[in-house]
Amino acid sequence: MTTPEQDKTYVTRPLLPPLEEFIPYLEQIWASKRLTNNGPFHRQLEQALCEYLGVEHISLFVNGTLALVTALQSLRITGEVITTPYSFVATAHALVWNGIKPVFVDVVPDTLNLDPDRIEAAITPHTTAILPVHCYGRPCDMVRIQEIADNYGLKLIYDAAHAFGVRQDGQSVLRHGDLSVLSFHATKVFNTFEGGAIVSQDAKTKRHIDHLKNFGFVDEVTVVASGINGKMSEINAAFGMLQLKGIDEAIQRRRDIDARYRQRLAGAAGIDCLGGGPDDVTNSSYFPIMVRPEFPLSRDALYAKLQDNGIYARRYFFPLISDLPMYRGLPSANGANLPVAKRAAEQVICLPIYPDLAPEQVDFIADLIRR
Ligand SMILES: *Cc1c(COP(=O)(O)O)cnc(C)c1O
């Protein structure tokens, strides 16, 4: 059965302000002829994001993956890095692009974030860092992970691609660890078409990262490192400035949809909505449900049923990174080592959630699952 394109509901749709609002930004770029290389919009967006997110130092990037690769470079991470198999592939790929061996450690069932109780057992003399992910915008156990990093002299880099604007105890989660990496890809809560950033805790580190993302150039004739080209263009930065104006409202609408799903799915046998407790500080970037064995359909059968009805949900994250051909040979990729992540990869569906998803559509999806 095929459904007309306009009847399809995807897991996410980018937040796009009215086109006419973007025109004045483009006119400014055309007038200044500054297209990239730390132009006015780039500087404005760094400043505005520092204020909005509540951080001191931010370096914009062309995408989140190059930001991850550069974050690892900037701290000269080598050898082995402990990370989660339950993430988007870029988390592990960024390690491999630095010649680093990923060491997969299992996650905890409630947040699907790296399990602090299992990190120490995975540390070897080659371990240099920990790379956790704030999965679906739910903070890792940052205090415990920092303690382990300190005890073993490890660096700590958070993949915060899902955690735009997430705060815990009144403070941005991005203030934790040595560095945090954001993604501004079209599918994320805040997008610049493509884009990303590194949050640093001090000015010196930010300066070094800014050199690395610009081929290592410090000035016209001085190159201090074998850097890469990771610079965000003025068009993307300008779009970010426009996008930022509506971000609070967009996140509020996500929260409303999140609450509506929870209410509509409450008591559905075999369906668990992740999070939702009083301490849940997620930005509602995703709406993951676990399809338990008690549910009349398998996860994949429910996924297919949704699709037959024009609902294009996603099995984030399936397959597990550790089951992909380039990783499954690693000793830490053994499924027996990762039972919680394995189960999640077999049971989770992320339902559509985005600011202009209609409440009636949320009800339709929830009813479809209950039926
Ligand atoms: C989206 C994402 C990335 C990659 O970001 P891009 O901007 O698409 O390169 C990395 N890690 C996680 C967890 C992501 O969800």
The ligand as an SDF file (V2000), in Angstrom:
LIG
                    3D

 15 15  0  0  0  0  0  0  0  0999 V2000
   23.1010   13.4810   15.1170 C   0  0  0  0  0  0  0  0  0  0  0  0
   24.1230   12.8250   15.9970 C   0  0  0  0  0  0  0  0  0  0  0  0
   25.5050   12.9400   15.7600 C   0  0  0  0  0  0  0  0  0  0  0  0
   26.0780   13.5020   14.4880 C   0  0  0  0  0  0  0  0  0  0  0  0
   25.7870   14.8010   14.2240 O   0  0  0  0  0  0  0  0  0  0  0  0
   25.8040   15.3550   12.7240 P   0  0  0  0  0  0  0  0  0  0  0  0
   25.5950   16.8270   12.9420 O   0  0  0  0  0  0  0  0  0  0  0  0
   24.6810   14.7120   11.9870 O   0  0  0  0  0  0  0  0  0  0  0  0
   27.1320   15.0660   12.1360 O   0  0  0  0  0  0  0  0  0  0  0  0
   26.3800   12.4030   16.6870 C   0  0  0  0  0  0  0  0  0  0  0  0
   25.9380   11.7550   17.7770 N   0  0  0  0  0  0  0  0  0  0  0  0
   24.6340   11.5970   18.0340 C   0  0  0  0  0  0  0  0  0  0  0  0
   24.2260   10.8810   19.2660 C   0  0  0  0  0  0  0  0  0  0  0  0
   23.6850   12.0990   17.1340 C   0  0  0  0  0  0  0  0  0  0  0  0
   22.3800   11.8990   17.3680 O   0  0  0  0  0  0  0  0  0  0  0  0
  1  2  1  0
  2  3  1  0
  2 14  2  0
  3  4  1  0
  3 10  2  0
  4  5  1  0
  5  6  1  0
  6  7  2  0
  6  8  1  0
  6  9  1  0
 10 11  1  0
 11 12  2  0
 12 13  1  0
 12 14  1  0
 14 15  1  0
M  END
$$$$
